[in-house]
Structure formats: C-alpha cells, structure tokens
Amino acid sequence: MPDLGAPEILIIAIVVLVLFGSKRLPDAARSLGRSMRIFKSEVKGLREDDHSEPAPVATAPAVATAAPVAPAAVPDAATPAAGEATPSAAAR
C-alpha cells in the first residue's frame, strides 16, 4: 500500500471538497458510511454461512391439484324464470 503523508492527504481532501462541495460533503460521507456498514454486515453474514453446517435440503410437499370447477348457472336478469310473464306479455 502506498505511503500517504500529510501533503498527499491534504491534496486528496481538497479534491474531494471541490468535487462534492461543502454543502453536499456531509451527506456524501453519511451515505458512504451507511454503504460500508451494509457491506460489512453482508460479508459477515457470508462468512457465518460458510462456517455453519450445511442445512439438510427440505423438499416441498406434494400439492394436490383439484379439477377445474365449472361456474354455477346464474339466471340472467333479462330472461324470465319458468312460469313468469314477461313485461311485454303482461302489457298485452
């Protein structure tokens, strides 16, 4: 790793300040910190998964499928039921 002294760190800080501006710099640092925290937790989770015993593979239970059911016959409101008179027949 390169040896960074005070002048190099000062130059890097000035470049970052020019790129992000003084108003957006705290937000950029905060989002960088959040990203690093998430990254570290994910790496830790992966390491824990590698060191743990492999879990037995669970098979999904068989699902019984039912035959499709036809919809029930619903009488149409426009057709009269058996024995009823139609409005036009009652007017005659």
Secondary structure as UniProt FT lines:
FT   HELIX           6..51
FT   TURN            77..78
FT   TURN            82..83
FT   HELIX           87..91
//
